[in-house]
Amino acid sequence: MNSINKTARMAGFLYLLMTPLSILGIIYIPTLIVSGDPVATVNHIMAHELLFRLSMVSALLVQIVQIIVALLLYKILKPVNKDRAVLMVIFILVAVPIAMLNEVNNFAALLLAGGAGSLPGFSADQIQALVPMFLEFHKYGINIASIFWGLWLFPMGYLVFKSGYLPKFLGVLLIVIGLGYLIDFVTFSLFPNFHFMVGTFTGFLEILLPLWLLIKGVNVERWEKRALGSA
């Protein structure tokens, strides 16, 4: 009976760990971009090269951790509805390779900024001008991955809401957060100059679930009842 709470606390800890990793891996690099000034952007990258590299490693680590979190949550939520728990995992497994391959854009920007990515027939100024373009490609890649970051929260929110061994309000919040990701995808894709991001506000609410799992865990008696009923 205690093993499920060990699983819940491990899931909560790793889920929380994704927050600082995401901040470094996804939010840090865009702060180096100087709009309309490729030279200044390149100078910023080279002045903070180690942090730039750390942010790429961090972004890749987030995806590995996210797979583990999804599998732990599957074990916790499977007794509610196995099919929806499988769907939750599938959505995140689709997002992971998109986000990992997207880091190629940042690697390309770093190579070009450092001069290692010299291109025949291109001047130094032209190569520097490509750096912000690859960083912009990375932003679009994140936007595509956010489709599935939003979608996986819908079955998860449903399972939490229906579980009986986790608070219903957490399930509702997860669905709201998922909607935030999808709204951001639509607005970014259709109105790229519209800078208000719903996910900036709703995304921080996502830490409530891992905090609950880490501190409170699940109601073991109700989880066991569900697990026996679904066996």
Steps between C-alpha positions, in 0.01 A plus 500: 500500500789737572664430162247712311582802713870442436412509131289813551780680685756403238266627228446823693873556552591439135202704378619792715857455374374569149416859598858632554625287211232649272577854610866457411436291190207683340470847649866604531615490135234741364632766740823510296324605181527868410219572257628635168866477602667169402845622604385583854321164518818315397704699753253412777517131412880490493525701823279241671602190304521268802153600618372460145637145489364424847158618391503258206605211725231605748234502226597146401499382862146635543380263230665197659356588840159555342492143367570365849233728651244384244567134582476563875174691454372214285553261792320740736204577273453173309242364750260782400499426128779312326417625148515866603819436695655348185383802298668731753831318453467494120454878484815565700698241303410691183612831652841369616664433159362828362656696785829308489547534124410866530823556697686449170399859420682629808807288421501644147472855636793438735718352225432795272555753778836343584617491140514120488207490264658696213309468174659529155374802312372676814667802654558525876211749526267266315595208724438712810161594358409129496547469878175681598320303230593165660404636841166600350461149353554367852216717627267352238614151595408566863162622380440171317605294804262706716207341315577172670605662829145629506329185375657267757349709779144427385500124571715562808255761630208265433670214684590716799146641516341154486754322720352563844850472649624839375317835538250581226618863478841380377330322211311816405821706516684257274230530234510881524879494465468272197263749340757772567765312302263447208386864500865608489565268206208644303579865576874457430430321171233739374610826664881481551520865602252446783728461800253419779549136600226338707736214591732745676233538769326161495823299466620588850185338643630168368738473796201449734460136393865402559499691829194305610655169394826581675351627826165323535523207262178312416226360719643148514178331613300651214777427250513137608120472470518640146793274411316189621184607317684544169697176526 
